[in-house]
Amino acid sequence: MRPLIVASLPIYKEDDLLKARNIKEADMIELRLDYSPKLIELEKIKEILGDLKGKLILTIRDVNEGGVYKIADGEKAKYLQEANVEGFIYDVEASFLERFDVPFKGKIVSSHYFNELPKYEEVERIIKKYGNDALFIKIATIGKGEYKELLTKLLKFDKIVVLPMGVDPLERIALGILGSRLIYTFVEAQTAPGQMHYSKAFKIISCLYD
Ligand SMILES: O=C1C[C@@](O)(C(=O)O)C[C@@H](O)[C@@H]1O
């Protein structure tokens, strides 16, 4: 199955939303809303990018998992609940779902490990808990130790996304070909180490699948 290219776009200010319109060589566009200290209003995203809603992923990344600005948990939960009502796809951490009642059916449930690799059993628990209803389950780990063994072992699961961080971006392409459903890439600056530019990744995958 062809992996989808996700272009990860930092949103520092409202005008940055317009950049999404220029991203043609990507299947989905992640709006990293945590790059601005005050969340861009959902109404503004609807107004400016409503016609692209099916391609958008709204992400308010927790600062403990790579986020930039701390957004109050209650505000984040309310925002995601409203985004669900409006039919947006969003990314929400499994750790956030353990603490807040936010819908995850048809959404991306993610976990990020920047310092140490998780145990396989921990990741398997997350996949089994959320995997039936989520759109995708995303596991991003630092590229050290036996990360390749761990991430390739996860490829047996449906709807899985595995992303090594801090290694050659070609490894993400390889994992996409081996079954990771999404390949996260950058637009202007990386939102995580190990991303390839979206247009290059799109061209490589298009050579193989189109
Ligand atoms: O969760 C992810 C994956 C990511 O951390 C990466 O490794 O490319 C980049 C983030 O923007 C995104 O929300």
The ligand as an SDF file (V2000), in Angstrom:
LIG
                    3D

 13 13  0  0  0  0  0  0  0  0999 V2000
    4.2500   13.2510   15.4990 O   0  0  0  0  0  0  0  0  0  0  0  0
    4.8050   13.7640   14.5540 C   0  0  0  0  0  0  0  0  0  0  0  0
    5.9580   13.1420   13.8730 C   0  0  0  0  0  0  0  0  0  0  0  0
    7.1720   14.0390   13.9720 C   0  0  0  0  0  0  0  0  0  0  0  0
    7.5690   14.0960   15.3360 O   0  0  0  0  0  0  0  0  0  0  0  0
    8.2930   13.4040   13.1530 C   0  0  0  0  0  0  0  0  0  0  0  0
    9.0630   12.6620   13.7630 O   0  0  0  0  0  0  0  0  0  0  0  0
    8.3450   13.6830   11.9340 O   0  0  0  0  0  0  0  0  0  0  0  0
    6.8650   15.4290   13.4800 C   0  0  0  0  0  0  0  0  0  0  0  0
    5.6540   16.0490   14.1940 C   0  0  0  0  0  0  0  0  0  0  0  0
    5.3480   17.3050   13.6300 O   0  0  0  0  0  0  0  0  0  0  0  0
    4.4620   15.1350   14.0790 C   0  0  0  0  0  0  0  0  0  0  0  0
    3.3530   15.6700   14.8200 O   0  0  0  0  0  0  0  0  0  0  0  0
  1  2  2  0
  2  3  1  0
  2 12  1  0
  3  4  1  0
  4  5  1  0
  4  6  1  0
  4  9  1  0
  6  7  2  0
  6  8  1  0
  9 10  1  0
 10 11  1  0
 10 12  1  0
 12 13  1  0
M  END
$$$$
